[in-house]
Amino acid sequence: MNYRHAYHAGNFADVLKHSVLVGLIEALKQKQTPFCYVDTHAGRGRYDLHGSEALKTREYADGVMRLLDATRLPAALHVYLNLVRALNGGRAGHDIAVYPGSPLLAGLLLRDDDRAQLCELQPDEASALRGVFRTDSRLSVHERDGYEALKALLPPREKRGLVLIDPPFEAQEGEFRRIEAALKQAQTRWPSGIYAIWYPIKLRQPVASFHRWLRNSGFARVLAAELLLHPDNSALRLNGSGMVIVNPPWKFDRQLEELLPVLTAHLAQGRFGQHQLEWLVEG
């Protein structure tokens, strides 16, 4: 794979994905019993916004940086931004150098008896990820294909938790088909688990096909949240991104109803900026 998330860390798609992830983990923490977090495409865990990759694209400037002065934010977005600030606590003003990937955000939020299983196939990314969590026994790093790993990791011994599926989408149609196959298998092993799937929006047709599959998947409850910056009619750019949540926590749609308009207001790059929230399956 040629994809390296370091070029895109902290962009608008990360803001959507990570604020939703924080909201899901915080919802799981409402119960005292421990849970397990599984990340199928974990990446390196921590990204350097002063590094050459991030500086080449500067996508973070139209993402997380736009929110640093924002006030009166929904709870999940407030917690997410506080975690980013805490990792950059010694820096003045808006000099954000460290951006947390999903594993690091999860690690900062997990309680002592919660666990995380992190999968990363690329050796250099997996090595960096091990370095981030070298002293934290709650998080285990697996250098293997995340889709394949779900066969061994599900169901977790805690019997409750969250799986984040966040692949690179180097091949649009092919990646959606792999996600569908993984979800079908996961459904038989752990039907009560929460599954959060991030996807890019370039052209609408591949997304619509994925949504149709989810409607007929047999899952009892499926919620889709999308943030669009441009019309979904060009395969040459990232026009938006979405998050599908299978088995969302109780009233999680209310949280997204608060979150999405705020993200649209701060991240829109023109008059087309919009969001949508839809129950694909509502049990």
C-alpha positions in Angstrom: 0.0 0.0 0.0 1.2 3.5 -0.8 -1.2 5.3 1.6 0.4 7.2 4.5 -2.0 9.0 6.8 0.8 11.4 7.9 -0.1 13.5 4.8 -3.8 13.9 6.0 -3.6 13.9 9.8 -5.9 16.4 11.4 -7.9 17.1 8.3 -11.7 17.6 8.2 -12.3 13.9 7.8 -10.2 13.2 10.9 -12.1 15.7 12.9 -15.4 14.0 12.0 -14.0 10.5 12.6 -12.3 11.3 15.9 -15.0 13.4 17.5 -17.5 10.5 16.7 -15.0 8.0 18.1 -14.6 10.0 21.3 -18.4 10.2 21.7 -18.7 6.4 21.3 -16.0 5.7 23.9 -17.5 8.1 26.3 -20.9 6.4 25.9 -19.3 3.0 26.6 -17.8 4.5 29.8 -21.3 5.3 31.1 -21.4 1.6 32.4 -18.9 0.5 35.0 -18.2 -2.9 33.3 -15.0 -2.9 31.2 -15.1 -2.9 27.4 -12.7 -3.7 24.5 -11.8 -1.3 21.7 -10.6 -2.9 18.4 -9.0 -0.8 15.7 -8.6 -2.7 12.3 -6.4 -0.1 10.6 -4.7 1.7 13.5 -1.8 3.6 11.7 1.1 4.9 13.7 -1.0 6.4 16.6 0.7 9.8 16.7 1.5 12.2 13.9 3.9 15.1 13.6 2.1 18.2 12.1 5.6 19.8 11.8 6.8 16.9 9.7 7.5 17.0 6.0 4.4 14.9 5.1 1.9 17.1 7.0 3.6 20.3 5.9 3.4 19.3 2.2 -0.4 19.2 2.2 -1.3 21.3 5.3 -4.7 19.6 5.4 -4.8 20.1 9.2 -5.1 23.9 8.6 -8.7 23.3 7.2 -9.4 20.7 9.9 -8.5 20.7 13.5 -6.9 24.1 13.4 -10.2 25.7 12.5 -11.7 24.5 15.8 -9.1 25.6 18.3 -10.8 28.9 19.0 -14.4 27.5 18.9 -16.6 27.8 21.9 -19.9 26.3 23.1 -19.1 23.0 21.6 -20.9 19.6 21.9 -19.4 17.4 24.6 -17.6 14.9 22.3 -16.0 17.7 20.3 -15.0 19.5 23.5 -13.3 16.4 24.9 -11.6 15.6 21.6 -10.1 19.1 21.3 -9.0 19.0 25.0 -7.1 15.8 24.3 -5.4 17.4 21.3 -4.5 20.5 23.4 -3.2 18.3 26.2 -0.8 16.5 23.9 0.6 20.0 22.9 0.5 21.5 26.4 3.9 23.0 26.3 3.3 25.0 23.0 2.2 28.5 22.8 -1.0 29.7 21.0 -2.0 27.5 18.1 1.4 25.8 17.6 -0.1 22.3 17.4 2.7 19.8 16.6 1.3 16.5 17.8 -1.9 15.0 16.4 -3.4 11.9 17.9 -4.6 9.0 15.7 -7.5 6.9 16.8 -5.4 4.5 18.9 -3.9 7.3 21.0 -7.3 9.0 21.5 -8.7 5.7 22.7 -5.7 5.1 24.9 -6.2 8.5 26.6 -9.8 7.7 27.2 -9.7 4.0 28.3 -10.0 3.2 32.0 -7.7 0.9 33.9 -9.7 -2.2 33.2 -10.6 -1.5 29.6 -8.5 -3.0 26.8 -7.6 -2.2 23.2 -6.6 -4.5 20.3 -4.8 -2.5 17.6 -4.1 -3.9 14.1 -1.7 -2.4 11.6 -0.4 -4.3 8.6 2.4 -1.9 7.5 5.6 -2.8 9.4 7.0 0.7 9.9 3.6 2.0 11.1 3.2 -1.0 13.4 6.6 -0.4 14.8 5.8 3.3 15.5 2.5 2.2 17.1 4.3 -0.2 19.5 6.6 2.7 20.5 3.6 4.9 21.5 2.2 2.2 23.8 5.4 0.4 24.9 4.6 0.9 28.6 0.8 0.6 28.4 -0.3 -3.0 29.0 -4.0 -2.2 28.2 -3.2 -1.9 24.5 -1.9 -4.7 22.3 -0.5 -4.1 18.8 -0.9 -6.8 16.1 1.1 -6.5 12.9 -1.5 -8.2 10.7 -4.4 -7.5 8.4 -7.2 -6.0 10.5 -10.1 -7.7 8.6 -8.5 -11.1 9.1 -7.7 -10.4 12.7 -11.4 -9.9 13.5 -11.9 -13.7 13.3 -9.5 -14.1 16.3 -10.4 -11.0 18.2 -14.2 -11.3 18.3 -16.0 -11.6 20.5 -13.8 -10.0 23.1 -13.9 -11.5 26.6 -15.5 -8.3 27.9 -18.6 -9.0 25.7 -19.1 -5.3 25.0 -17.1 -2.7 23.1 -16.4 -1.0 19.8 -14.7 -1.9 16.5 -13.4 0.9 14.4 -12.9 0.1 10.7 -11.0 2.9 9.1 -9.2 1.6 6.0 -7.1 3.6 3.5 -9.6 3.1 0.6 -7.0 2.9 -2.1 -9.5 1.0 -4.1 -13.0 2.4 -3.5 -15.3 -0.4 -4.6 -13.0 -3.1 -3.5 -12.6 -1.6 0.0 -16.4 -1.4 0.5 -16.7 -5.0 -0.5 -14.0 -6.0 2.1 -15.8 -4.1 4.8 -19.1 -5.8 3.9 -17.4 -9.2 4.1 -15.8 -8.3 7.4 -19.1 -7.1 8.9 -21.0 -10.1 7.8 -18.5 -12.4 9.5 -18.3 -10.2 12.6 -22.1 -10.2 12.8 -22.1 -14.0 13.3 -19.4 -13.8 16.0 -20.4 -10.7 17.9 -23.9 -9.4 16.9 -24.2 -7.0 19.8 -20.9 -5.2 19.3 -20.7 -1.6 18.2 -19.1 -1.1 14.7 -18.0 2.3 13.5 -16.9 2.5 9.8 -15.3 5.5 8.3 -15.6 6.1 4.5 -14.6 8.7 2.0 -17.1 10.5 -0.2 -15.9 11.1 -3.7 -18.7 9.8 -6.0 -22.1 9.0 -4.5 -22.6 5.7 -6.3 -20.2 3.5 -4.2 -21.5 5.0 -1.0 -25.1 4.4 -2.0 -24.3 0.8 -2.8 -22.7 0.3 0.6 -25.7 1.9 2.3 -28.0 -0.5 0.4 -26.0 -3.5 1.6 -26.3 -2.2 5.2 -30.0 -1.8 4.9 -30.3 -5.5 4.0 -27.5 -6.8 6.3 -29.7 -8.0 9.1 -28.2 -5.6 11.7 -31.0 -4.2 13.9 -29.8 -0.6 14.0 -27.5 1.3 11.6 -26.9 5.1 11.7 -25.1 7.1 9.0 -23.5 10.5 9.5 -21.9 12.5 6.7 -20.0 15.8 6.3 -19.7 17.2 2.8 -17.5 20.1 1.8 -18.1 19.8 -2.0 -20.6 18.2 -4.3 -20.2 14.4 -4.4 -19.6 14.3 -8.1 -15.8 14.1 -8.6 -13.5 11.1 -8.1 -10.5 13.3 -8.1 -10.8 14.8 -4.6 -12.2 14.0 -1.2 -15.5 15.8 -1.2 -16.6 14.6 2.2 -16.6 11.7 4.6 -19.0 9.6 6.5 -19.3 7.4 9.6 -21.6 4.5 9.8 -22.4 3.3 13.3 -23.9 -0.2 13.7 -25.6 -0.8 17.0 -25.1 2.8 18.2 -25.4 3.6 21.9 -28.8 4.7 23.2 -29.6 8.2 22.0 -26.3 8.5 20.1 -28.3 10.0 17.2 -29.0 13.0 19.5 -25.3 13.6 20.0 -24.7 13.6 16.2 -27.6 16.0 15.7 -25.7 18.4 17.9 -22.2 17.6 16.5 -22.8 17.7 12.7 -24.1 21.3 12.4 -21.2 22.6 14.4 -18.6 20.7 12.3 -20.3 22.1 9.1 -20.3 25.6 10.4 -16.5 25.5 11.3 -15.2 23.3 8.5 -17.2 24.3 5.4 -14.9 25.7 2.6 -17.7 27.3 0.6 -21.4 27.6 0.2 -21.8 23.9 -0.5 -20.9 22.7 3.0 -23.6 20.4 4.4 -24.2 17.4 6.6 -26.8 14.6 6.9 -27.8 12.1 9.4 -29.9 9.1 8.5 -31.1 5.9 10.0 -30.3 3.2 7.4 -31.9 0.6 9.7 -33.9 1.7 12.8 -35.0 -1.1 15.0 
